[in-house]
Amino acid sequence: MERITEKFLQAVCDRINRAQGTPLKPYEKGPDGQYHPQAKCYHLSHAYGSVSLHKMCDEGSGVNDVFGCGHVTKRNLSERMFAFLRGLEEKESA
């Protein structure tokens, strides 16, 4: 069985952002030198040795747990993210 790495999960997260037309990074440095949240960006969150897929809110002031499952193993999240990506691709081709 193939090991699921952080780099692999980030690549899948980037594919989701591209499919949705959303920013690849949750925060960008603005001309004022401050970091600003990027609305609707999907990004990985880490806690308790596990990982979750979060999405920045429209105003960029908070996040939503995309799958509503909290932080899970990398393998579990990988399976969920691929199913989500497949749904996005199916919607796009319909």
C-alpha positions in Angstrom: 0.0 0.0 0.0 1.3 3.4 -1.0 2.2 5.9 1.8 0.1 9.1 1.8 2.4 12.1 2.3 1.8 15.8 3.1 3.1 16.6 -0.4 0.6 14.3 -2.0 -2.3 15.7 0.0 -1.2 19.3 -0.9 -1.1 18.3 -4.6 -4.7 17.0 -4.4 -5.8 20.2 -2.5 -4.2 22.3 -5.3 -6.2 20.3 -7.9 -9.4 21.0 -6.0 -8.6 24.7 -5.9 -7.9 24.8 -9.6 -11.1 22.9 -10.4 -13.0 25.5 -8.3 -11.1 28.5 -9.6 -10.1 29.5 -6.1 -6.8 30.7 -4.7 -4.1 28.1 -4.0 -2.9 29.7 -0.8 -5.1 30.6 2.2 -3.2 33.8 2.9 -1.4 36.3 0.5 0.9 39.1 1.4 -0.7 42.4 0.3 0.9 45.7 -0.8 0.6 46.9 2.8 3.0 44.1 3.9 0.2 42.3 5.9 -1.1 38.8 5.2 -4.8 38.7 4.0 -7.1 35.7 3.9 -8.1 34.4 0.5 -11.9 33.8 0.4 -13.0 30.3 -0.7 -9.5 28.8 -0.7 -9.3 25.1 0.2 -6.4 24.3 2.5 -5.1 21.6 4.8 -5.4 21.9 8.5 -3.4 19.9 11.0 -4.2 19.0 14.6 -3.7 16.0 17.0 -1.4 14.3 14.5 -4.2 14.2 11.9 -5.3 16.4 9.0 -8.5 17.9 7.6 -9.6 19.9 4.5 -10.8 23.4 5.3 -12.3 26.1 3.2 -12.0 29.8 3.9 -15.3 31.6 4.3 -16.5 34.1 1.7 -15.2 37.0 3.7 -12.0 35.1 4.5 -12.7 35.5 8.2 -13.2 31.9 9.2 -13.1 28.3 7.9 -15.5 25.4 7.3 -14.6 21.8 7.7 -15.4 20.6 4.2 -16.3 17.0 5.2 -17.6 17.7 8.7 -15.5 14.9 10.1 -12.8 16.8 11.9 -9.2 15.8 11.7 -8.6 12.2 10.3 -5.7 10.1 9.1 -3.9 11.2 5.9 -5.3 8.1 4.1 -8.8 8.8 5.2 -8.6 12.4 4.0 -7.0 11.3 0.7 -10.0 9.1 -0.1 -12.5 11.8 0.8 -10.6 14.4 -1.2 -10.4 12.2 -4.3 -14.2 11.5 -4.1 -14.8 15.3 -3.8 -12.5 16.0 -6.7 -14.2 13.3 -8.8 -17.6 15.0 -8.0 -16.3 18.4 -9.1 -15.0 16.9 -12.4 -18.3 15.1 -13.0 -20.2 18.4 -12.4 -17.9 20.2 -14.8 -18.3 17.6 -17.6 -22.1 17.5 -17.3 
